[in-house]
Amino acid sequence: MTDLPEVEPPWHIEPATSVAQLVAAGHLFDRPVEPESAQEFVDDPRHHLLLAVDRTGHPVGFVSGVVLVHPDKGREMFLYELGVDGAARGQGIATSLVRALRDLARENACRGMWVLTDDDNPAAVRAYLRGGASEPTHHALLEWTLP
Ligand SMILES: CC(C)(COP(=O)(O)OP(=O)(O)OC[C@H]1O[C@@H](n2cnc3c(N)ncnc32)[C@H](O)[C@@H]1OP(=O)(O)O)[C@@H](O)C(=O)NCCC(=O)NCCS
């Protein structure tokens, strides 16, 4: 891809601060929005979700992040999820969202930002690199599913 366009893109980025915005962006998430979880999310100042919205007001992408704090590491932004509507991909929207979350991390006095993704997701890895991340390292992901 050539560098991001210098002309104003046909979308803008705005923070989601209400359940209504999250519901309107529901088509971008993996699963249906749960009203209680959405309310808890917007009520928690450490949780952030930025929306890319097209000129018609339709949400076409999002990135979410959580500010984590640890005694020896200070504050870090965990980039939780990133997604762009299939029809809107390849225009630099993900790259712009990642950069916007990085800027928000700076504003929140974070020392860094990190994300976990799959090796076989070149579009995501590319968007993170274009968004200023360092080259990927190899880690193991282990999960607990709690009944
Ligand atoms: C990953 C995703 C968010 C990228 O969105 P996007 O708006 O199309 O990304 P951008 O337009 O900003 O492009 C970012 C880079 O990825 C590259 N890219 C896009 N699709 C690609 C593909 N299928 N294979 C390789 N590179 C690809 C672009 O060319 C660009 O790199 P470049 O600037 O060096 O040319 C989108 O594909 C998506 O929503 N995928 C499903 C959800 C997902 O996997 N999320 C990440 C979970 S960690």
The ligand as a Tripos MOL2 file, in Angstrom:
@<TRIPOS>MOLECULE
LIG
   48    50     1     0     0
SMALL
NO_CHARGES

@<TRIPOS>ATOM
      1 C1         -6.7630   -7.0080    9.9930 C.3       1 LIG1
      2 C2         -7.7270   -5.9270    9.5300 C.3       1 LIG1
      3 C3         -8.2550   -5.1660   10.7420 C.3       1 LIG1
      4 C4         -6.9950   -4.9630    8.5780 C.3       1 LIG1
      5 O1         -7.8930   -3.9100    8.2340 O.3       1 LIG1
      6 P1         -7.6320   -2.9110    7.0000 P.3       1 LIG1
      7 O2         -8.3660   -1.6550    7.2640 O.co2     1 LIG1
      8 O3         -7.9050   -3.6150    5.7190 O.co2     1 LIG1
      9 O4         -6.0390   -2.6640    7.1240 O.3       1 LIG1
     10 P2         -5.2160   -1.5020    6.4030 P.3       1 LIG1
     11 O5         -5.9650   -1.0490    5.1720 O.co2     1 LIG1
     12 O6         -4.8530   -0.4890    7.4050 O.co2     1 LIG1
     13 O7         -3.9320   -2.2930    5.8860 O.3       1 LIG1
     14 C5         -2.9070   -2.6290    6.7740 C.3       1 LIG1
     15 C6         -1.8090   -3.3710    6.0160 C.3       1 LIG1
     16 O8         -2.2200   -4.7410    5.8130 O.3       1 LIG1
     17 C7         -2.0130   -5.0850    4.4600 C.3       1 LIG1
     18 N1         -2.9790   -6.1170    4.1280 N.ar      1 LIG1
     19 C8         -4.3120   -6.0060    4.0630 C.ar      1 LIG1
     20 N2         -4.8800   -7.1950    3.7750 N.ar      1 LIG1
     21 C9         -3.8420   -8.0640    3.6510 C.ar      1 LIG1
     22 C10        -3.7600   -9.4530    3.3800 C.ar      1 LIG1
     23 N3         -4.8650  -10.1960    3.1850 N.pl3     1 LIG1
     24 N4         -2.5290  -10.0260    3.3630 N.ar      1 LIG1
     25 C11        -1.4230   -9.2950    3.5720 C.ar      1 LIG1
     26 N5         -1.4370   -7.9760    3.8710 N.ar      1 LIG1
     27 C12        -2.6380   -7.3780    3.8850 C.ar      1 LIG1
     28 C13        -2.2410   -3.7880    3.7220 C.3       1 LIG1
     29 O9         -1.6780   -3.8030    2.4200 O.3       1 LIG1
     30 C14        -1.4950   -2.8400    4.6380 C.3       1 LIG1
     31 O10        -0.0870   -2.9670    4.5340 O.3       1 LIG1
     32 P3          0.8190   -1.9400    3.6910 P.3       1 LIG1
     33 O11         0.4440   -0.5880    4.2090 O.co2     1 LIG1
     34 O12         2.1980   -2.3160    3.9920 O.co2     1 LIG1
     35 O13         0.4400   -2.1340    2.2600 O.co2     1 LIG1
     36 C15        -8.9300   -6.5500    8.7380 C.3       1 LIG1
     37 O14        -8.4000   -7.3770    7.7170 O.3       1 LIG1
     38 C16        -9.8710   -7.3600    9.6260 C.2       1 LIG1
     39 O15       -10.8160   -6.7860   10.2130 O.2       1 LIG1
     40 N6         -9.6470   -8.6940    9.7320 N.am      1 LIG1
     41 C17       -10.5030   -9.5470   10.5730 C.3       1 LIG1
     42 C18       -10.3280   -9.2580   12.0610 C.3       1 LIG1
     43 C19        -8.8940   -9.4430   12.5130 C.2       1 LIG1
     44 O16        -8.1770  -10.3420   12.0590 O.2       1 LIG1
     45 N7         -8.4850   -8.5840   13.4540 N.am      1 LIG1
     46 C20        -7.1860   -8.6170   14.0630 C.3       1 LIG1
     47 C21        -7.2600   -9.5080   15.2850 C.3       1 LIG1
     48 S1         -5.7760   -9.4300   16.2610 S.3       1 LIG1
@<TRIPOS>BOND
     1     1     2 1
     2     2     3 1
     3     2     4 1
     4     2    36 1
     5     4     5 1
     6     5     6 1
     7     6     7 2
     8     6     8 1
     9     6     9 1
    10     9    10 1
    11    10    11 2
    12    10    12 1
    13    10    13 1
    14    13    14 1
    15    14    15 1
    16    15    16 1
    17    15    30 1
    18    16    17 1
    19    17    18 1
    20    17    28 1
    21    18    19 ar
    22    18    27 ar
    23    19    20 ar
    24    20    21 ar
    25    21    22 ar
    26    21    27 ar
    27    22    23 1
    28    22    24 ar
    29    24    25 ar
    30    25    26 ar
    31    26    27 ar
    32    28    29 1
    33    28    30 1
    34    30    31 1
    35    31    32 1
    36    32    33 2
    37    32    34 1
    38    32    35 1
    39    36    37 1
    40    36    38 1
    41    38    39 2
    42    38    40 1
    43    40    41 1
    44    41    42 1
    45    42    43 1
    46    43    44 2
    47    43    45 1
    48    45    46 1
    49    46    47 1
    50    47    48 1
@<TRIPOS>SUBSTRUCTURE
     1 LIG1         1 GROUP 0 **** ****
